[in-house]
Amino acid sequence: MKYRNPPFSLYIIKRRIKLFVGLWNRISILWWGIKLGKNSLFIGRCYFHRFPNTSITIGNHCRFLSGKNANLIGINRPCSLSTLNSNYQAKILIGNHCGFSGTVIGAFRHIKIGNNVRCGANTLITDSDWHLDDNRSGDPKPVFIKNNVWLGEGVKVLKGVTIGENSVIGAGSVVVKDIPANVVAAGNPCKIIKPLTRIP
């Protein structure tokens, strides 16, 4: 007797879940009024939130990995993009060919990410202290991440920071000051370790 796969094999179920999650992400993007370029990929459910009079723009060919096993180094949360302050007309602008793994991006004023930026697992990019009602918080300050930057696993990029082109930020670093182009930097607080010898 010839063996036949059951009609609802595990493979089919997984595929249907992926299709549903992908559809959910697309509906969420439309719901929140996010500008999405061509051929971007979402694996696992991403979260979006956009205040009125703010904007989120995603370029072409970007990848957002939110599933726990979507990145073998380990993702412990979904990707999340949010603009949180109408007073500053907050903006998130993401270039082309960028990759994010469990990355949280929260803008109260302006976060701009260039082209070919890699954000390792569980990274955070924010331009604010978040608690604007607390007088110990300073004002939000823009964050600029230039082309070809690579943020290692667990990196936190905090307000007012610019990271220059091609630079690599080591895993677990906390970036609180500007990092120039073409360097390797790491630590808490993040400091330059050496010039980059291989430029992409």
DAKAJO-V439618 format. One record per pair of residues at least 4 apart in sequence whose ideal C-beta (glycine too) atoms are under 6 Angstrom apart, sorted by sequence separation. I is the first residue (numbers start at 1). GAP is how many residues later the second one is. If there is no record, write none. Layout:
i,gap
I,GAP
I,GAP
//
This chain:
i,gap
5,4
8,4
42,4
50,4
58,4
71,4
94,4
107,4
113,4
119,4
145,4
151,4
157,4
163,4
169,4
187,4
29,5
65,5
85,5
132,5
185,5
50,6
65,6
131,6
179,6
29,7
68,7
83,7
185,7
186,7
129,8
185,8
83,9
183,9
184,9
184,10
81,11
66,12
128,12
167,12
183,12
184,12
66,13
92,13
127,13
173,13
176,13
183,13
34,14
111,14
127,14
149,14
155,14
161,14
173,14
174,14
182,14
64,15
92,15
127,15
166,15
174,15
175,15
32,16
103,16
111,16
127,16
162,16
163,16
164,16
165,16
166,16
167,16
168,16
169,16
170,16
25,17
90,17
148,17
152,17
154,17
164,17
173,17
32,18
46,18
90,18
95,18
97,18
109,18
141,18
143,18
144,18
145,18
146,18
147,18
148,18
149,18
150,18
151,18
152,18
153,18
154,18
155,18
156,18
157,18
158,18
90,19
91,19
92,19
93,19
94,19
95,19
96,19
97,19
98,19
99,19
100,19
102,19
108,19
141,19
146,19
152,19
28,20
46,20
95,20
101,20
102,20
103,20
104,20
105,20
106,20
107,20
108,20
25,21
37,21
45,21
79,21
88,21
34,22
35,22
36,22
37,22
38,22
39,22
40,22
41,22
42,22
43,22
44,22
37,23
44,23
85,23
21,24
43,24
79,24
80,24
81,24
82,24
83,24
84,24
56,25
77,25
44,26
75,26
43,27
56,27
75,27
117,28
123,28
54,29
71,30
166,30
47,31
109,31
116,31
120,31
128,31
46,32
51,32
108,32
110,32
111,32
112,32
113,32
114,32
115,32
116,32
117,32
118,32
119,32
120,32
121,32
122,32
123,32
124,32
125,32
127,32
45,33
46,33
47,33
48,33
49,33
50,33
51,33
53,33
109,33
114,33
120,33
166,33
44,34
52,34
51,35
59,35
61,35
53,36
54,36
55,36
56,36
57,36
58,36
59,36
60,36
61,36
62,36
63,36
64,36
65,36
59,37
75,46
76,46
74,47
73,48
71,50
148,52
73,80
//
